[in-house]
């Protein structure tokens, strides 16, 4: 065998090995799922605030932050303000924080139930989800 033939055989073997390695790679997606997206998923930065809102706020303020008339378990009737319009849009974050912390006008105080971080996350959630595109007074 000549040197040239050995080089051609070696190159051919290398090509076979590289091709075999590429076709035998394991996939992390389940078999049969060819619809996988190449873009990584974006984590929900308000995931924890959504849970807090659903647990502590949704009953009165509503799923979409629209507020409205609410009848509490003790029979008390409240007119809960909307986060989407009116005065709520003009409130600075400090007003929201005070209302969440101290309560008032039928709203319970959450100072012993929520951490400052949870309260700030709720305010960010309200601003982003119920008041998108608005520049709140800070």
C-alpha positions, 0 to 999 in steps of 0.5 A, a space after each residue: 500500500 502506498 502512503 496516498 492510499 493509507 491517507 485516503 483510507 484514514 480520511 474515510 474512516 475519520 469521516 465514518 466515525 464523525 458521521 456515526 457520532 453525529 447520528 447517534 447523539 442522544 436527545 434530551 427531548 422525549 421521543 416523537 416530539 419533533 416540535 421542540 423550539 430552539 429558543 429557550 423559554 423565558 422564566 416568569 419573573 412574576 411567578 411568585 407574585 402571581 401565586 401571592 396575588 391569587 391567594 391574597 388579592 384575587 378574591 376582591 380585586 378580581 382575576 384581571 385587577 378590575 375590582 368591583 363590588 365584593 361581598 365578604 364572608 361576614 356580609 360586608 359589601 365593598 366597592 373594590 377599586 380597579 388597578 386598571 383605571 382611575 386613581 390607581 393609575 396615579 398612585 405612586 408605588 409608595 401609596 400601594 406599599 402603604 395600602 398593602 402594609 396597613 390596609 384600610 377602607 375594607 382592605 386588610 393589613 398584610 404587614 404580618 402576612 407578607 414580606 416587604 419583598 412579596 409586597 414589592 413584587 406584588 406592586 411590580 406585578 400590578 404595574 406590569 400586568 394590570 397597567 402595562 405601558 404606563 409610567 407610574 408616579 414614583 
